[in-house]
Amino acid sequence: MKEIFTIGEMSKLFLVKIETLRYYDEIGLLKPEYTNEQTKYRYYTTQQFERLNSIKYLRALGVPIKHLLEFCNCRDINTLVTMLEDQKSEIARKKRELEIIEKKISRRIGQLEDAMNTPLDIITEEQFPEWRVAYLRREYELGEDIEYPVSELVKNYGIDGEVFLGKIGLSISASNLKASTFNRYSSIFMILEDEDRITASDTSFPAREYLRIRFKGSHMDAAKYYKKLLTYMKTQHYELIGDSIEIALIDYGITNDIDKYITEILLPFDRL
């Protein structure tokens, strides 16, 4: 019966890469029974099969290498139970993270499909619930580089740089809207989702009615749509009761095709 095995034979028997076995040797997790000093060939024995099987099993469970080293150095039942309990807790944590990511993906797909399929250049009256936002009062002139105020917002609120794609918006103050000044924004904000965590206190846009219009184009094209909304508001005898909300639903962060840009404007109103 064969008792000595080369590293290549061990690799084939246990479906473990040779590089992995060499790494296990280097860190002391699974050292060969002996190594030929002249050829540097590694040789394993059948007595090491059980150890390698245990390593493969625990690695399949996602147990980190450092924990494997601790266990293999003491081979204790209590150590194994504790290690598996820790791994179970880690898996539960990762599951929660993946569930959050799945919700964000589903929500983003729905938002993009809604933006692509909604009628454009049509004014509608919409009731919106309260929005949780990170808000920065910051003057911004149309045509200026928006990246600086965005970075300021991110810094002030400790926002994770991975969470804000497609959720940045601008506001024009009610006073500027009434003065027909549509090229000067008064604030920048990020719409927060339930899962978003920030270091500073967030604020909110209250639940209220809005006039909404969506159009093909970017913030640079918004002026005529503000005029259209304000004209509609006047003819309906509505009163403007707050700053605008202007959001690029689809822009350069999503597509290179400027013909597919879609922007949304919301104006809060009250009925006289």
C-alpha positions in Angstrom: 0.0 0.0 0.0 1.3 3.4 -1.0 2.2 5.6 2.0 4.3 8.4 0.6 2.8 11.0 -1.8 4.3 13.9 -3.7 2.7 17.3 -3.6 1.4 16.7 -7.1 -0.3 13.5 -6.0 -1.8 15.2 -3.0 -3.1 17.9 -5.2 -4.9 15.4 -7.5 -6.2 13.2 -4.6 -7.7 16.1 -2.7 -8.5 18.5 -5.5 -6.3 21.2 -3.9 -4.1 23.4 -5.9 -0.3 22.9 -5.6 0.1 26.6 -4.8 -2.4 26.2 -1.9 -0.5 23.2 -0.5 2.8 25.2 -0.7 1.1 28.1 1.1 -0.2 25.8 3.9 3.4 24.6 4.2 4.8 28.1 4.5 2.4 29.2 7.2 2.7 25.9 9.2 -0.9 24.8 8.6 0.0 21.6 6.8 3.7 20.8 6.5 4.9 17.8 4.5 6.2 14.8 6.4 9.6 15.6 5.0 11.3 17.6 2.2 14.2 16.5 0.1 16.9 19.1 0.8 18.5 18.6 -2.6 15.4 18.5 -4.9 13.1 20.5 -2.5 10.4 17.9 -3.3 7.7 17.8 -0.6 6.4 14.4 0.5 3.3 13.6 2.5 2.1 10.5 4.3 -1.4 9.0 4.8 -1.3 10.2 8.4 -1.8 13.8 7.0 -4.9 12.9 5.1 -7.2 13.5 8.0 -5.7 16.9 8.7 -6.1 18.0 5.1 -9.7 16.8 5.0 -10.4 18.8 8.2 -8.8 21.9 6.6 -10.8 21.5 3.4 -14.0 21.1 5.4 -13.5 24.1 7.6 -12.3 26.2 4.6 -15.5 25.2 2.8 -17.4 26.7 5.8 -15.5 29.9 5.3 -13.4 29.6 8.5 -10.4 32.1 8.2 -6.9 30.7 7.9 -5.8 32.3 11.2 -8.6 30.4 13.0 -7.6 27.2 11.3 -4.1 27.7 12.6 -5.3 28.2 16.1 -7.5 25.1 16.0 -4.9 22.8 14.3 -2.3 23.8 16.9 -4.5 22.7 19.8 -7.1 20.2 18.3 -9.6 20.9 21.1 -13.4 20.3 20.9 -14.2 23.5 22.8 -12.0 25.5 20.4 -13.8 23.9 17.4 -17.2 24.7 18.8 -16.2 28.3 19.6 -14.7 28.7 16.1 -17.8 27.4 14.4 -20.1 29.6 16.6 -18.0 32.6 15.6 -18.2 31.6 11.9 -22.0 31.2 12.2 -22.3 34.7 13.6 -20.1 36.0 10.8 -22.2 34.3 8.1 -25.4 35.8 9.7 -23.7 39.3 9.5 -22.8 38.7 5.8 -26.4 37.5 5.1 -27.7 40.8 6.5 -25.3 42.8 4.4 -26.3 40.8 1.2 -30.0 41.4 2.0 -29.4 45.1 2.2 -27.5 45.1 -1.1 -30.3 43.1 -2.7 -32.8 45.7 -1.5 -30.7 48.5 -2.9 -30.3 46.7 -6.3 -34.0 46.0 -6.6 -34.9 49.6 -5.6 -32.4 51.0 -8.1 -33.7 48.8 -10.9 -37.2 50.0 -10.2 -36.1 53.6 -10.2 -34.3 53.2 -13.5 -37.2 51.4 -15.1 -39.6 54.1 -13.8 -37.4 56.8 -15.2 -37.1 55.2 -18.6 -40.8 54.4 -19.0 -42.4 57.5 -17.5 -44.1 60.1 -19.8 -42.0 63.2 -20.3 -42.9 66.9 -20.4 -46.2 66.2 -18.6 -47.1 68.0 -15.3 -48.6 65.8 -12.7 -49.8 66.4 -9.1 -48.2 63.9 -6.8 -48.4 63.2 -3.1 -45.0 62.2 -1.6 -44.3 60.8 1.9 -41.5 62.3 4.1 -38.0 62.0 2.6 -35.0 61.4 4.7 -32.0 63.4 3.3 -28.5 64.6 4.0 -28.8 68.3 3.3 -26.2 71.0 2.7 -27.1 74.7 2.4 -24.7 75.7 -0.3 -24.9 78.2 -3.1 -24.2 76.7 -6.5 -24.3 78.5 -9.9 -25.4 76.5 -12.9 -22.4 75.4 -14.9 -20.0 75.3 -12.0 -18.3 72.0 -11.1 -20.8 70.2 -8.9 -18.2 67.7 -7.7 -16.9 70.0 -5.0 -20.2 70.6 -3.2 -20.9 66.9 -3.5 -17.6 66.1 -1.9 -18.4 68.6 0.8 -21.8 67.0 1.5 -20.1 63.5 1.6 -17.5 64.8 4.1 -19.9 66.7 6.4 -22.2 63.7 6.8 -19.6 60.9 6.7 -21.4 59.4 3.8 -20.1 56.1 2.4 -18.7 56.9 -1.1 -20.5 53.8 -2.5 -24.0 54.8 -1.6 -24.8 58.0 -3.4 -24.9 57.2 -7.1 -28.1 58.5 -8.6 -29.4 60.0 -5.3 -27.9 63.5 -5.4 -30.3 66.4 -5.9 -30.3 70.2 -6.0 -32.7 72.9 -4.8 -33.6 76.4 -5.9 -34.9 78.5 -3.1 -38.6 79.6 -3.2 -37.4 83.3 -3.4 -35.3 82.6 -6.4 -38.1 80.7 -8.1 -40.5 83.6 -7.5 -37.9 85.9 -9.0 -37.5 83.6 -12.0 -33.8 83.0 -11.1 -33.3 79.4 -12.3 -29.5 79.3 -12.6 -28.7 79.6 -8.9 -29.2 76.7 -6.5 -29.4 77.2 -2.8 -28.7 73.7 -1.6 -27.5 70.2 -2.4 -28.8 67.0 -0.9 -28.7 63.3 -1.0 -31.7 61.1 -0.6 -31.1 58.5 2.1 -32.5 55.0 2.1 -33.5 53.1 5.2 -30.2 51.2 5.2 -28.0 54.3 4.8 -26.0 55.2 7.9 -24.3 58.6 8.2 -22.3 60.2 11.0 -24.2 63.6 11.2 -27.8 64.1 11.9 -30.0 63.9 8.8 -33.0 66.1 8.0 -36.1 65.4 6.0 -38.4 66.9 3.3 -41.9 66.8 4.8 -44.8 64.8 3.3 -46.6 67.1 0.9 -48.0 67.6 -2.5 -45.7 68.4 -5.4 -46.1 69.4 -9.1 -43.8 67.0 -11.0 -42.3 67.1 -14.4 -39.7 64.9 -16.0 -37.8 65.9 -19.1 -35.1 64.7 -21.4 -31.9 66.5 -20.5 -29.8 67.6 -17.6 -29.8 70.5 -15.0 -28.6 72.7 -17.9 -32.0 72.3 -19.6 -34.2 72.8 -16.5 -35.0 76.5 -16.8 -37.9 76.2 -19.3 -39.5 73.4 -17.2 -39.4 75.6 -14.1 -41.3 78.2 -16.1 -43.8 75.6 -17.3 -44.4 74.4 -13.7 -44.8 78.0 -12.4 -47.2 78.9 -15.2 -49.3 75.8 -14.4 -49.2 76.7 -10.7 -50.5 80.2 -11.5 -53.3 79.0 -13.7 -54.5 76.5 -11.1 -54.3 79.2 -8.4 -51.8 77.2 -6.4 -49.2 78.6 -4.0 -45.5 77.7 -4.0 -44.6 76.8 -0.4 -41.0 75.7 -0.5 -37.8 75.1 -2.4 -37.6 73.0 -5.5 -36.3 69.5 -5.7 -34.3 68.7 -8.8 -32.9 65.3 -9.4 -31.0 63.8 -12.3 -32.6 60.4 -12.6 -30.3 59.3 -15.5 -27.1 61.2 -16.2 -23.4 60.8 -17.0 -22.9 58.6 -14.0 -25.1 56.0 -15.7 -24.8 56.5 -19.5 -22.6 58.1 -22.1 -25.7 58.8 -24.3 -26.8 62.3 -23.5 -30.0 61.7 -25.4 -31.0 59.3 -22.5 -30.5 61.8 -19.7 -33.7 62.3 -17.7 -34.2 65.0 -15.0 -37.1 65.4 -12.6 -38.3 68.7 -11.0 -40.7 68.8 -8.0 -42.3 72.0 -6.7 -44.2 71.9 -3.4 -47.5 73.6 -3.5 -50.6 74.3 -1.6 -54.1 74.9 -2.8 -55.4 78.4 -2.2 
